[in-house]
Amino acid sequence: MNSIVELVKELEKRPAMYLTRNYISCLKAYLDGWYQRDINNVSDINVMDSFQVFIEQKYESGTSHSWCDIILFYSQDETDGLKNFFKEFNDFITVKKADNNG
């Protein structure tokens, strides 16, 4: 697998299979490690950078915190943050597809 979007879709189906805990911070660590390991083979290398901008704009953060920290701040806890990540990422993909088609 060489697509972050495809990887996130797989993670969403069964996060406990990949993450030590159902925490957004564990997801961030997993994605960062996967990305670093396969950096030369990632087909959609800029997706997470675009997602970062999407989250900063949506939450009007005005800070240099990561998407993980921003989502976690607006969540009840790490587990809720993970659920919110998948919702936000799916919204981001929907917007991105609409922008590319429109």
KAVENNOR-V739152 format. One record per backbone hydrogen bond with DSSP energy under -0.5 kcal/mol. CO is the residue of the C=O (numbers start at 0). NH is the residue of the N-H. E is the energy in kcal/mol with one decimal. If there is no record, write none. Layout:
co->CO nh->NH e->E
co->CO nh->NH e->E
This chain:
co->1 nh->42 e->-3.6
co->1 nh->43 e->-0.6
co->2 nh->6 e->-2.3
co->3 nh->7 e->-2.8
co->4 nh->8 e->-2.0
co->5 nh->9 e->-2.0
co->6 nh->10 e->-2.7
co->7 nh->11 e->-2.4
co->8 nh->12 e->-1.3
co->9 nh->13 e->-1.4
co->13 nh->16 e->-1.4
co->13 nh->17 e->-0.6
co->14 nh->17 e->-1.3
co->14 nh->18 e->-3.0
co->20 nh->22 e->-2.4
co->22 nh->26 e->-1.8
co->23 nh->27 e->-2.5
co->24 nh->28 e->-2.0
co->25 nh->29 e->-2.4
co->26 nh->30 e->-3.0
co->27 nh->31 e->-2.6
co->28 nh->32 e->-2.3
co->29 nh->33 e->-2.7
co->30 nh->34 e->-2.7
co->31 nh->35 e->-2.3
co->32 nh->36 e->-2.2
co->33 nh->37 e->-2.1
co->35 nh->38 e->-0.7
co->37 nh->40 e->-2.3
co->37 nh->41 e->-0.8
co->41 nh->44 e->-0.6
co->43 nh->46 e->-1.9
co->45 nh->49 e->-2.3
co->46 nh->50 e->-2.5
co->47 nh->51 e->-2.1
co->48 nh->52 e->-1.8
co->49 nh->53 e->-2.4
co->50 nh->54 e->-2.6
co->51 nh->55 e->-2.5
co->52 nh->56 e->-2.6
co->53 nh->57 e->-2.5
co->54 nh->58 e->-2.5
co->55 nh->60 e->-1.8
co->56 nh->59 e->-0.5
co->65 nh->69 e->-2.4
co->66 nh->70 e->-2.5
co->67 nh->71 e->-2.6
co->68 nh->72 e->-2.2
co->69 nh->73 e->-1.2
co->71 nh->74 e->-1.7
co->76 nh->80 e->-2.4
co->77 nh->23 e->-1.1
co->77 nh->81 e->-1.9
co->78 nh->82 e->-1.9
co->79 nh->83 e->-2.7
co->80 nh->84 e->-2.4
co->81 nh->85 e->-2.0
co->82 nh->86 e->-1.9
co->83 nh->87 e->-2.9
co->84 nh->88 e->-3.3
co->85 nh->89 e->-2.2
co->86 nh->90 e->-2.3
co->87 nh->91 e->-2.7
co->88 nh->92 e->-2.5
co->89 nh->93 e->-2.1
co->90 nh->94 e->-2.6
co->91 nh->95 e->-2.8
co->92 nh->96 e->-2.5
co->93 nh->97 e->-2.2
co->94 nh->98 e->-2.6
co->95 nh->99 e->-2.0
co->96 nh->100 e->-1.8
co->97 nh->101 e->-1.6
